[in-house]
């Protein structure tokens, strides 16, 4: 660690002149600790002659935020500095929801903290709640003001108060920060349209189609149905502006140092409201390079490193979570590889695990998943995954062609199968998903739907009503159980999507709300059904069965130190070797307390796992943490798992 330049310490001293000596000293120590990361990140992106002025500006901003930070948050900074692996803990359990659809507004969220605590939630992601543009706003991701809360949800002070209440209940607040674009109504865009050159330079603006046409040779379309192309002409601006997602979402120009400084200030503002985790939305898109798809460029990671360094200097309790839904080979870079090892986002979505869970459940076969998951490089011990079954977004089938080929599949054909299966058009599929953004040129089809609907709950209920047979319902409950058992057993921070704990199905009226009719993702964003939630403690109800199974998984997870995420999950073996049944996913965690072997049966059949493998691991006579049963191979030498059965086996020694 080398000390930051004297001039930066002088700027900090000027900003902190009224602070006690120990506070000034602490800021200086943090500045020295994170200076190298900040400097290296900035110099990898910006011209050398622009960096010193930007660093001075950032240190002044960080010192001001440090000075203004609430005493309770200052104490949290110290706690998190003393325990930097706090978010790796086995007690971590996330919950994600739209505030208005879960509880009406921020005040309503306060009234539901007890519900979250009952589930064991320690991490609450409230979907976009900052002021969006009027009308269609891409679910709130077209932000018009980063410093104002949506009026229908409350005020900025309400958000500060909610964050404090959650913190006292042991729940960290997670909020979205959209990095790639702003709404066309944002102050920066308005000033750009009004002729202010400073703010025009905040965006990519072209006087004709020469530049846009060159870029679009290699740019994919994110929303080909309702927002084709990546550039839009603005009459008042007098040019073509880059709009990756929608005409009213303007991509910001991160090659401009002023843009970096603006976002650093916004991060510190949100941190001082009590936000503990910032979900960096659309982070993969922030750097543009001609001749590429303008995703996952190296500068993305340098920018993240520098932003994280600024946050560490001012408010080290804050974590970054990368929303990078990208191919498996690109995914690990968001947690830090090479020069950025352990210096970028603290958390990233394990999109590959999510996709492979759905693939396993459709095929009743773990071979592709095992191969693909074994191929993902290890992540830094300081970072971890968010594991999940569903989220607010559609599911895109990020199946690597090489992984598919390795197990004898065509990647394209398998993606097509998954879209057919989960949209319910494949013969025998019980799923009730909706096709989202079909691209006839590429054959790409993504899928919308709640977890319960994709797993066939409506079909099962219809069958039970028609025939009186409930076996299909039992299978859906089993599929949901094994899916969440994988998410909770992998390590990291497992996150429940609102309503999955109750088995909520698709909102049949999703298209009826203003601005929703062109976006069927609203089908899997139903409003919370609190009358159903009130049945959650009744084991005689379907809701009670599902809720009890999810809560049980969370409680057992919290009791197992083996599941803290500094210990990596590894697929025990590739079932291609024939050493285990292709219907069972074996996951091993080698903890200092002893091994934890997790077995997941992804089929509706009884499936074996070789007792010899159990013996090799010293787990014969071990205990299944989920049931309390002692595990011994049967007369045939195998351990048998019931349909959609799960075993979490630990040693008793």
C-alpha positions as CSV (number, residue, x, y, z in Angstrom):
1,X,0.0,0.0,0.0
2,X,1.4,3.4,-1.0
3,X,0.3,6.7,0.4
4,X,-2.0,8.9,-1.6
5,X,-0.4,12.1,-2.9
6,X,0.0,14.9,-0.4
7,X,-2.3,17.2,-2.3
8,X,-5.2,14.8,-1.9
9,X,-4.6,14.6,1.8
10,X,-4.6,18.4,1.9
11,X,-8.0,18.5,0.1
12,X,-9.3,16.0,2.6
13,X,-7.9,18.1,5.5
14,X,-9.7,21.2,4.2
15,X,-13.0,19.4,3.9
16,X,-12.7,17.8,7.3
17,X,-11.3,20.8,9.2
18,X,-14.1,20.7,11.7
19,X,-13.9,17.0,12.4
20,X,-12.2,15.5,15.5
21,X,-8.6,14.3,14.9
22,X,-9.5,10.6,15.1
23,X,-12.1,11.1,12.3
24,X,-9.6,13.0,10.1
25,X,-7.0,10.2,10.7
26,X,-9.4,7.5,9.8
27,X,-10.3,9.1,6.5
28,X,-6.6,9.6,5.8
29,X,-6.0,5.9,6.4
30,X,-8.8,4.9,4.1
31,X,-7.6,7.2,1.4
32,X,-4.1,5.6,1.6
33,X,-5.6,2.1,1.6
34,X,-7.8,2.6,-1.5
35,X,-5.7,5.2,-3.4
36,X,-4.0,2.6,-5.6
37,X,-7.3,1.0,-6.7
38,X,-8.8,4.4,-7.4
39,X,-5.7,5.6,-9.4
40,X,-5.3,2.4,-11.4
41,X,-8.9,2.3,-12.3
42,X,-9.0,5.9,-13.5
43,X,-5.8,5.7,-15.4
44,X,-7.0,2.6,-17.3
45,X,-9.9,4.6,-18.6
46,X,-9.2,8.3,-18.8
47,X,-6.4,10.4,-20.5
48,X,-3.4,11.0,-18.1
49,X,-3.9,14.7,-18.1
50,X,-7.5,14.4,-17.0
51,X,-6.9,12.0,-14.1
52,X,-5.3,14.4,-11.4
53,X,-8.2,16.9,-11.6
54,X,-10.7,14.0,-11.4
55,X,-9.0,12.5,-8.4
56,X,-9.0,15.9,-6.6
57,X,-12.7,16.2,-7.3
58,X,-13.5,12.7,-6.1
59,X,-11.5,13.0,-2.9
60,X,-13.4,16.2,-2.1
61,X,-16.7,14.5,-2.8
62,X,-15.7,11.5,-0.6
63,X,-14.6,13.7,2.3
64,X,-17.8,15.6,2.2
65,X,-19.9,12.5,2.2
66,X,-17.7,11.0,5.0
67,X,-18.3,14.2,7.1
68,X,-22.1,14.1,6.6
69,X,-22.5,10.4,7.3
70,X,-25.0,9.6,10.1
71,X,-23.4,8.3,13.3
72,X,-25.3,5.0,13.1
73,X,-23.9,4.5,9.6
74,X,-20.4,5.4,10.7
75,X,-20.7,2.7,13.3
76,X,-21.8,0.3,10.6
77,X,-18.7,1.2,8.6
78,X,-16.5,0.2,11.5
79,X,-18.5,-3.1,12.0
80,X,-18.2,-4.0,8.4
81,X,-14.5,-3.1,8.3
82,X,-13.9,-5.5,11.2
83,X,-16.0,-8.2,9.6
84,X,-15.5,-7.7,5.8
85,X,-16.9,-11.2,5.1
86,X,-20.2,-10.4,6.8
87,X,-22.2,-11.0,3.6
88,X,-20.7,-14.4,3.1
89,X,-22.5,-15.7,6.3
90,X,-24.8,-18.7,6.1
91,X,-27.6,-16.6,7.7
92,X,-27.8,-14.5,4.6
93,X,-31.2,-14.7,2.8
94,X,-32.4,-12.2,0.3
95,X,-35.9,-11.2,-0.8
96,X,-36.6,-9.1,-3.9
97,X,-39.8,-7.2,-4.6
98,X,-41.4,-4.1,-6.1
99,X,-42.3,-2.0,-3.0
100,X,-45.7,-1.0,-4.3
101,X,-46.6,-4.6,-5.3
102,X,-45.4,-6.0,-2.0
103,X,-46.7,-3.5,0.4
104,X,-48.1,-0.4,-1.3
105,X,-45.3,2.1,-0.4
106,X,-42.3,2.6,1.8
107,X,-44.4,3.0,4.9
108,X,-46.2,-0.3,4.0
109,X,-42.8,-2.0,3.8
110,X,-42.1,-1.0,7.4
111,X,-45.3,-2.8,8.4
112,X,-44.1,-6.0,6.7
113,X,-40.7,-6.2,8.3
114,X,-42.0,-8.8,10.7
115,X,-43.1,-11.0,7.7
116,X,-39.6,-10.7,6.3
117,X,-37.9,-11.5,9.6
118,X,-40.2,-14.6,10.0
119,X,-38.8,-15.9,6.7
120,X,-35.3,-15.2,7.9
121,X,-34.6,-12.4,5.4
122,X,-31.4,-10.4,6.0
123,X,-31.2,-8.6,2.6
124,X,-34.1,-6.8,1.0
125,X,-33.9,-5.7,-2.7
126,X,-36.6,-3.2,-3.5
127,X,-36.9,-2.8,-7.2
128,X,-36.5,0.6,-8.8
129,X,-37.8,3.2,-6.4
130,X,-36.1,6.4,-7.6
131,X,-38.0,8.9,-9.7
132,X,-38.6,7.5,-13.2
133,X,-40.0,9.2,-16.3
134,X,-43.7,9.4,-16.5
135,X,-45.5,6.7,-18.5
136,X,-43.6,3.7,-19.6
137,X,-40.3,3.6,-17.7
138,X,-39.0,0.0,-18.3
139,X,-40.3,-0.9,-14.9
140,X,-38.6,2.1,-13.3
141,X,-35.2,1.7,-15.0
142,X,-35.6,4.9,-16.9
143,X,-34.5,7.2,-14.1
144,X,-35.3,10.9,-14.3
145,X,-33.9,11.8,-10.9
146,X,-31.5,9.7,-8.8
147,X,-32.0,11.8,-5.7
148,X,-35.8,11.7,-5.5
149,X,-38.0,8.8,-4.5
150,X,-41.1,8.1,-6.5
151,X,-43.9,10.2,-5.0
152,X,-46.3,7.3,-4.8
153,X,-43.9,5.4,-2.6
154,X,-42.8,8.2,-0.3
155,X,-40.0,10.7,0.1
156,X,-36.3,10.5,0.4
157,X,-36.6,10.9,4.2
158,X,-39.1,8.0,4.1
159,X,-36.4,5.9,2.4
160,X,-33.8,7.0,5.0
161,X,-36.2,6.0,7.8
162,X,-37.0,2.6,6.2
163,X,-33.3,1.8,5.8
164,X,-32.8,2.5,9.5
165,X,-35.7,0.3,10.5
166,X,-34.5,-2.5,8.3
167,X,-31.0,-2.1,9.6
168,X,-32.2,-2.4,13.2
169,X,-34.0,-5.6,12.2
170,X,-30.8,-7.0,10.7
171,X,-31.9,-6.5,7.1
172,X,-29.6,-4.7,4.6
173,X,-31.4,-2.5,2.0
174,X,-30.5,-3.0,-1.6
175,X,-31.4,-0.4,-4.2
176,X,-30.9,-0.2,-8.0
177,X,-28.5,2.2,-9.5
178,X,-28.8,2.3,-13.3
179,X,-25.3,3.0,-14.7
180,X,-25.8,2.7,-18.5
181,X,-28.5,5.2,-19.2
182,X,-30.9,7.9,-17.9
183,X,-34.4,8.8,-18.9
184,X,-34.7,11.3,-21.8
185,X,-36.4,13.5,-19.2
186,X,-33.4,13.5,-16.8
187,X,-31.9,16.9,-16.1
188,X,-28.8,16.1,-18.0
189,X,-30.7,15.2,-21.1
190,X,-32.9,18.2,-20.8
191,X,-29.9,20.5,-20.6
192,X,-28.3,18.6,-23.6
193,X,-31.4,19.2,-25.7
194,X,-31.4,22.9,-24.7
195,X,-27.9,23.3,-26.2
196,X,-25.6,23.0,-23.2
197,X,-22.5,21.5,-24.6
198,X,-21.3,20.3,-21.2
199,X,-24.3,18.0,-20.9
200,X,-24.5,17.1,-24.6
201,X,-21.1,15.5,-23.9
202,X,-22.7,13.4,-21.2
203,X,-24.2,11.3,-24.1
204,X,-23.3,9.8,-27.4
205,X,-24.7,12.1,-30.0
206,X,-24.1,11.8,-33.8
207,X,-25.0,14.4,-36.5
208,X,-25.8,11.7,-39.1
209,X,-26.1,7.9,-39.4
210,X,-22.5,7.2,-40.3
211,X,-21.4,6.5,-36.7
212,X,-24.6,4.7,-35.6
213,X,-24.5,2.5,-38.8
214,X,-20.9,1.5,-38.1
215,X,-21.7,0.5,-34.5
216,X,-24.9,-1.3,-35.4
217,X,-23.0,-3.8,-37.6
218,X,-22.1,-5.6,-34.4
219,X,-24.7,-4.5,-31.9
220,X,-27.4,-7.0,-30.8
221,X,-30.9,-5.7,-30.1
222,X,-32.0,-6.0,-26.5
223,X,-35.7,-5.4,-27.2
224,X,-36.3,-6.2,-30.9
225,X,-40.1,-6.2,-30.5
226,X,-40.7,-2.8,-29.2
227,X,-37.3,-1.0,-29.4
228,X,-35.4,-2.1,-32.5
229,X,-32.0,-0.5,-33.2
230,X,-29.7,1.1,-30.7
231,X,-29.9,4.8,-31.8
232,X,-32.8,7.3,-31.9
233,X,-33.1,10.7,-33.6
234,X,-34.0,13.6,-31.3
235,X,-35.3,16.6,-33.2
236,X,-34.4,19.1,-30.5
237,X,-31.0,17.6,-30.0
238,X,-30.5,17.7,-33.7
239,X,-28.8,14.3,-33.8
240,X,-28.8,10.6,-33.2
241,X,-28.4,9.6,-29.6
242,X,-27.4,6.2,-28.3
243,X,-30.4,4.3,-26.9
244,X,-29.6,0.7,-26.2
245,X,-32.8,-0.2,-24.4
246,X,-35.5,2.3,-25.5
247,X,-35.8,5.6,-27.3
248,X,-36.4,7.3,-24.0
249,X,-33.4,5.8,-22.3
250,X,-30.2,7.7,-23.3
251,X,-26.9,5.9,-22.8
252,X,-24.5,8.0,-20.8
253,X,-20.9,8.5,-22.1
254,X,-18.6,7.0,-19.5
255,X,-15.5,8.1,-21.4
256,X,-16.3,11.6,-20.1
257,X,-14.7,12.1,-16.6
258,X,-17.6,14.3,-15.6
259,X,-20.0,11.4,-15.9
260,X,-17.8,9.3,-13.6
261,X,-17.8,12.1,-11.0
262,X,-21.5,12.5,-11.2
263,X,-22.2,8.8,-10.5
264,X,-19.6,8.7,-7.7
265,X,-21.5,11.5,-6.0
266,X,-24.8,9.7,-6.5
267,X,-23.4,6.5,-5.0
268,X,-22.3,8.4,-1.9
269,X,-25.7,10.2,-1.6
270,X,-27.6,6.9,-1.7
271,X,-25.1,5.3,0.8
272,X,-25.8,8.2,3.2
273,X,-29.5,7.4,3.0
274,X,-28.6,4.0,4.5
275,X,-28.5,1.9,1.3
276,X,-26.1,-0.9,2.0
277,X,-26.0,-2.6,-1.4
278,X,-26.1,-0.9,-4.7
279,X,-27.3,-3.1,-7.6
280,X,-25.3,-1.8,-10.6
281,X,-27.9,-2.2,-13.3
282,X,-26.9,-2.7,-17.0
283,X,-23.3,-2.5,-15.9
284,X,-22.1,-4.7,-18.8
285,X,-23.1,-2.0,-21.4
286,X,-21.4,1.0,-20.0
287,X,-18.4,1.1,-22.3
288,X,-18.7,1.3,-26.1
289,X,-16.1,0.0,-28.6
290,X,-16.6,0.0,-32.4
291,X,-16.6,-3.5,-33.9
292,X,-17.8,-5.2,-30.7
293,X,-21.2,-5.9,-29.1
294,X,-20.3,-3.1,-26.7
295,X,-20.7,-5.4,-23.7
296,X,-18.2,-6.7,-21.2
297,X,-15.4,-4.4,-22.3
298,X,-12.3,-4.2,-20.1
299,X,-13.0,-0.6,-19.2
300,X,-16.2,-1.7,-17.4
301,X,-14.1,-3.4,-14.7
302,X,-11.7,-0.5,-14.4
303,X,-14.6,1.9,-13.9
304,X,-16.2,-0.4,-11.3
305,X,-12.9,-0.7,-9.5
306,X,-12.5,3.1,-9.3
307,X,-16.1,3.6,-8.1
308,X,-15.7,0.9,-5.5
309,X,-12.5,2.6,-4.2
310,X,-14.4,5.9,-3.8
311,X,-17.1,4.2,-1.8
312,X,-14.6,2.3,0.3
313,X,-12.9,5.6,1.3
314,X,-16.2,7.3,2.3
315,X,-18.5,4.5,3.4
316,X,-16.9,1.0,3.5
317,X,-20.2,-0.6,4.7
318,X,-21.6,-0.3,1.1
319,X,-21.3,-3.2,-1.3
320,X,-21.6,-3.3,-5.1
321,X,-23.7,-5.9,-6.8
322,X,-23.2,-6.4,-10.6
323,X,-26.3,-6.9,-12.7
324,X,-24.4,-8.7,-15.5
325,X,-26.6,-11.2,-17.2
326,X,-23.9,-12.4,-19.5
327,X,-22.4,-15.6,-20.9
328,X,-20.7,-17.9,-18.4
329,X,-17.1,-17.0,-19.6
330,X,-17.7,-13.3,-19.0
331,X,-19.6,-13.7,-15.7
332,X,-16.6,-14.2,-13.3
333,X,-14.9,-11.0,-14.5
334,X,-17.6,-8.9,-12.6
335,X,-16.3,-10.4,-9.4
336,X,-12.7,-9.7,-10.3
337,X,-10.1,-11.6,-12.4
338,X,-6.5,-10.7,-13.2
339,X,-5.6,-7.2,-12.2
340,X,-9.1,-6.6,-10.9
341,X,-9.1,-9.6,-8.6
342,X,-11.2,-8.8,-5.6
343,X,-11.4,-5.1,-6.6
344,X,-14.7,-4.7,-8.5
345,X,-18.2,-5.8,-7.5
346,X,-18.6,-7.7,-4.2
347,X,-21.6,-9.7,-5.4
348,X,-22.8,-10.8,-8.8
349,X,-25.8,-12.7,-10.1
350,X,-25.1,-16.4,-10.7
351,X,-27.1,-16.3,-13.9
352,X,-25.5,-19.6,-15.1
353,X,-26.7,-21.5,-12.0
354,X,-30.2,-20.1,-12.5
355,X,-30.3,-21.1,-16.2
356,X,-29.0,-24.6,-15.4
357,X,-31.6,-25.1,-12.7
358,X,-34.3,-24.6,-15.2
359,X,-32.5,-26.7,-17.8
360,X,-32.1,-29.6,-15.3
361,X,-35.8,-29.5,-14.4
362,X,-36.9,-29.5,-18.0
363,X,-34.6,-32.4,-19.1
364,X,-34.5,-34.3,-15.8
365,X,-30.8,-34.5,-16.5
366,X,-27.8,-32.8,-14.7
367,X,-25.1,-33.5,-17.2
368,X,-25.1,-30.2,-19.0
369,X,-25.4,-28.3,-15.7
370,X,-22.6,-30.3,-14.1
371,X,-20.2,-29.7,-17.0
372,X,-21.0,-26.0,-17.3
373,X,-20.8,-25.3,-13.6
374,X,-17.5,-27.1,-13.2
375,X,-16.1,-25.0,-16.0
376,X,-16.7,-21.6,-14.3
377,X,-13.5,-20.3,-12.8
378,X,-13.3,-19.7,-9.0
379,X,-14.2,-16.3,-7.9
380,X,-12.1,-14.2,-5.4
381,X,-12.7,-15.2,-1.8
382,X,-13.7,-11.7,-1.0
383,X,-16.7,-11.8,-3.4
384,X,-19.7,-14.0,-3.7
385,X,-22.7,-14.8,-5.8
386,X,-26.4,-14.0,-5.6
387,X,-28.1,-17.3,-6.3
388,X,-31.7,-17.3,-7.4
389,X,-34.4,-19.2,-9.1
390,X,-36.4,-16.3,-10.5
391,X,-36.1,-12.5,-10.6
392,X,-38.1,-9.6,-12.0
393,X,-36.7,-10.1,-15.4
394,X,-37.2,-12.6,-18.2
395,X,-35.1,-15.7,-18.5
396,X,-32.6,-15.7,-21.4
397,X,-31.1,-19.1,-22.1
398,X,-27.4,-18.4,-21.6
399,X,-26.2,-21.8,-22.7
400,X,-22.6,-21.9,-23.8
401,X,-22.3,-23.7,-27.2
402,X,-19.1,-25.4,-26.1
403,X,-20.6,-26.7,-22.9
404,X,-23.6,-28.1,-24.8
405,X,-21.3,-29.7,-27.4
406,X,-19.3,-31.3,-24.6
407,X,-22.4,-33.3,-23.5
408,X,-23.5,-34.1,-27.0
409,X,-26.1,-31.3,-27.4
410,X,-26.5,-28.4,-29.8
411,X,-26.5,-25.2,-27.9
412,X,-29.0,-23.6,-30.3
413,X,-31.3,-26.6,-30.3
414,X,-31.2,-26.8,-26.5
415,X,-32.1,-23.2,-26.1
416,X,-35.0,-23.7,-28.5
417,X,-36.2,-26.7,-26.5
418,X,-36.1,-24.7,-23.2
419,X,-38.2,-21.9,-24.8
420,X,-40.6,-24.5,-26.1
421,X,-40.8,-26.3,-22.8
422,X,-41.3,-23.3,-20.6
423,X,-43.8,-21.7,-22.9
424,X,-45.8,-24.9,-22.8
425,X,-45.7,-25.7,-26.5
426,X,-43.4,-28.8,-26.1
427,X,-45.5,-32.0,-25.9
428,X,-46.0,-33.0,-22.3
429,X,-44.8,-29.7,-20.8
430,X,-47.0,-28.4,-17.9
431,X,-45.4,-24.9,-18.0
432,X,-47.4,-21.7,-18.4
433,X,-44.6,-19.3,-19.4
434,X,-44.9,-16.5,-21.9
435,X,-42.5,-15.9,-24.8
436,X,-40.7,-12.5,-24.4
437,X,-38.9,-10.6,-27.2
438,X,-38.8,-13.3,-29.9
439,X,-36.2,-12.5,-32.5
440,X,-37.0,-14.2,-35.8
441,X,-33.6,-13.5,-37.2
442,X,-31.7,-15.2,-34.4
443,X,-34.3,-17.6,-33.1
444,X,-33.8,-16.1,-29.6
445,X,-36.9,-16.4,-27.4
446,X,-36.8,-15.4,-23.7
447,X,-39.4,-16.5,-21.2
448,X,-41.5,-14.7,-18.6
449,X,-43.5,-16.4,-15.8
450,X,-43.4,-16.9,-12.0
451,X,-41.5,-19.9,-10.7
452,X,-44.8,-21.7,-9.8
453,X,-46.2,-21.1,-13.3
454,X,-43.1,-22.3,-15.1
455,X,-43.1,-25.4,-12.9
456,X,-46.7,-26.2,-13.9
457,X,-48.8,-25.2,-10.9
458,X,-51.8,-24.0,-13.0
459,X,-51.7,-27.2,-15.0
460,X,-51.6,-29.3,-11.8
461,X,-54.5,-27.4,-10.2
462,X,-56.6,-27.8,-13.3
463,X,-55.8,-31.5,-13.4
464,X,-56.7,-31.9,-9.7
465,X,-60.0,-30.0,-10.3
466,X,-60.8,-32.1,-13.3
467,X,-59.8,-35.6,-12.0
468,X,-59.5,-35.2,-8.2
469,X,-55.9,-36.4,-8.4
470,X,-53.3,-34.3,-6.6
471,X,-50.1,-36.1,-7.7
472,X,-49.3,-33.3,-10.2
473,X,-49.5,-30.7,-7.4
474,X,-47.1,-32.8,-5.3
475,X,-44.6,-32.8,-8.2
476,X,-44.8,-29.0,-8.6
477,X,-44.1,-28.6,-4.8
478,X,-41.2,-30.9,-5.2
479,X,-39.7,-29.1,-8.2
480,X,-40.0,-25.7,-6.4
481,X,-38.3,-27.3,-3.3
482,X,-35.4,-28.7,-5.2
483,X,-34.9,-25.5,-7.2
484,X,-34.7,-23.4,-4.0
485,X,-32.6,-26.1,-2.3
486,X,-30.0,-25.7,-5.0
487,X,-30.1,-21.9,-4.7
488,X,-29.8,-22.0,-0.9
489,X,-27.2,-24.8,-0.9
490,X,-24.8,-23.3,-3.4
491,X,-23.5,-20.6,-1.0
492,X,-23.5,-16.9,-1.7
493,X,-26.7,-14.9,-1.0
494,X,-29.8,-16.9,-2.0
495,X,-32.6,-14.5,-3.0
496,X,-36.3,-15.3,-3.0
497,X,-38.4,-13.5,-5.6
498,X,-41.6,-12.1,-3.9
499,X,-44.3,-14.7,-3.8
500,X,-42.3,-17.8,-4.6
501,X,-42.5,-18.7,-0.9
502,X,-46.3,-18.9,-1.4
503,X,-46.3,-20.4,-4.9
504,X,-47.8,-17.3,-6.6
505,X,-48.7,-17.9,-10.2
506,X,-48.8,-15.6,-13.2
507,X,-50.9,-12.4,-12.9
508,X,-53.6,-13.1,-15.5
509,X,-54.4,-9.4,-15.6
510,X,-50.9,-8.3,-16.2
511,X,-51.6,-6.4,-19.4
512,X,-54.4,-4.3,-17.9
513,X,-52.3,-1.8,-16.0
514,X,-51.2,1.3,-17.8
515,X,-47.8,0.9,-19.5
516,X,-47.7,-2.9,-19.1
517,X,-49.5,-4.2,-22.1
518,X,-46.4,-4.5,-24.3
519,X,-44.2,-6.1,-21.6
520,X,-45.3,-9.6,-20.5
521,X,-42.7,-9.6,-17.7
522,X,-45.4,-8.1,-15.6
523,X,-47.0,-11.5,-15.6
524,X,-44.4,-12.6,-13.1
525,X,-44.6,-9.5,-11.0
526,X,-48.0,-10.0,-9.4
527,X,-49.2,-8.0,-6.4
528,X,-48.6,-9.7,-3.1
529,X,-51.7,-11.8,-2.2
530,X,-51.8,-11.2,1.6
531,X,-55.0,-13.3,2.0
532,X,-52.9,-16.2,0.7
533,X,-50.0,-15.2,2.8
534,X,-52.2,-15.5,5.9
535,X,-52.6,-19.2,5.1
536,X,-48.8,-19.7,5.3
537,X,-48.9,-21.4,8.8
538,X,-51.6,-23.8,7.8
539,X,-49.9,-27.1,6.7
540,X,-53.2,-28.3,5.3
541,X,-53.1,-25.7,2.5
542,X,-50.9,-25.7,-0.6
543,X,-49.6,-22.3,0.4
544,X,-48.7,-23.7,3.8
545,X,-46.8,-26.6,2.3
546,X,-44.8,-24.4,0.0
547,X,-44.1,-21.8,2.7
548,X,-43.0,-24.4,5.2
549,X,-40.6,-26.0,2.7
550,X,-38.9,-22.7,1.8
551,X,-38.7,-21.6,5.4
552,X,-37.3,-24.9,6.5
553,X,-34.6,-24.7,3.8
554,X,-33.7,-21.2,5.1
555,X,-33.6,-22.2,8.7
556,X,-31.4,-25.3,8.1
557,X,-29.1,-23.2,5.8
558,X,-28.7,-20.7,8.7
559,X,-27.6,-23.5,11.0
560,X,-24.8,-24.8,8.7
561,X,-21.5,-23.0,8.8
562,X,-20.6,-25.2,5.8
563,X,-22.8,-22.9,3.7
564,X,-20.9,-19.6,4.4
565,X,-19.7,-18.6,0.9
566,X,-16.0,-18.3,1.4
567,X,-16.1,-22.1,1.0
568,X,-16.7,-22.8,-2.7
569,X,-19.3,-25.1,-4.0
570,X,-18.0,-27.7,-6.4
571,X,-19.9,-30.2,-8.5
572,X,-18.4,-33.4,-7.1
573,X,-18.0,-35.2,-10.4
574,X,-19.1,-34.9,-14.0
575,X,-21.9,-37.5,-14.4
576,X,-20.5,-38.1,-17.9
577,X,-18.1,-40.4,-16.2
578,X,-21.0,-42.7,-15.2
579,X,-20.0,-42.6,-11.6
580,X,-23.4,-41.2,-10.6
581,X,-26.9,-41.1,-11.9
582,X,-27.6,-38.3,-14.5
583,X,-30.7,-37.4,-12.5
584,X,-28.7,-36.4,-9.4
585,X,-26.6,-33.3,-9.0
586,X,-23.9,-33.9,-6.4
587,X,-22.4,-30.7,-4.9
588,X,-19.6,-30.8,-2.3
589,X,-18.4,-28.1,0.1
590,X,-15.1,-28.8,1.8
591,X,-15.4,-26.8,5.0
592,X,-12.8,-26.9,7.8
593,X,-15.5,-28.4,10.0
594,X,-15.9,-31.3,7.6
595,X,-17.5,-31.9,4.2
596,X,-21.1,-31.1,3.3
597,X,-22.4,-33.3,0.4
598,X,-25.6,-32.0,-1.2
599,X,-27.5,-34.3,-3.4
600,X,-30.3,-33.0,-5.6
601,X,-32.7,-35.3,-7.5
602,X,-34.1,-33.3,-10.4
603,X,-36.5,-36.0,-11.6
604,X,-39.9,-37.4,-10.5
605,X,-38.3,-40.8,-10.2
606,X,-36.4,-42.4,-7.3
607,X,-32.7,-42.0,-8.0
608,X,-29.6,-43.6,-6.5
609,X,-26.3,-42.2,-5.4
610,X,-23.3,-44.6,-4.9
611,X,-22.6,-45.4,-1.3
612,X,-19.0,-45.9,-2.3
613,X,-18.7,-42.2,-3.0
614,X,-20.2,-41.5,0.4
615,X,-17.6,-43.7,2.0
616,X,-14.7,-42.0,0.1
617,X,-15.9,-38.7,1.7
618,X,-16.2,-40.2,5.2
619,X,-19.9,-39.5,5.2
620,X,-21.4,-43.0,5.7
621,X,-23.4,-42.7,8.9
622,X,-23.5,-38.9,8.4
623,X,-26.6,-36.9,9.1
624,X,-29.0,-35.2,6.6
625,X,-29.3,-31.7,8.0
626,X,-32.7,-31.3,6.4
627,X,-34.4,-34.3,7.9
628,X,-32.1,-35.3,10.8
629,X,-31.9,-38.8,9.4
630,X,-28.7,-40.9,9.6
631,X,-27.5,-41.8,6.1
632,X,-26.4,-45.4,5.3
633,X,-26.3,-47.0,1.9
634,X,-29.0,-49.7,1.3
635,X,-28.5,-53.4,0.5
636,X,-27.7,-52.5,-3.1
637,X,-24.9,-50.2,-2.0
638,X,-26.7,-47.0,-2.9
639,X,-28.3,-44.1,-1.1
640,X,-31.7,-43.5,-2.7
641,X,-33.4,-40.1,-3.2
642,X,-37.1,-39.8,-3.5
643,X,-38.6,-37.8,-6.4
644,X,-37.2,-34.2,-6.2
645,X,-35.5,-35.3,-3.1
646,X,-32.7,-33.4,-1.4
647,X,-30.0,-34.5,1.0
648,X,-27.5,-32.2,2.8
649,X,-25.2,-34.7,4.5
650,X,-22.7,-33.7,7.1
651,X,-20.3,-35.7,9.2
652,X,-21.0,-36.5,12.8
653,X,-17.3,-36.7,13.8
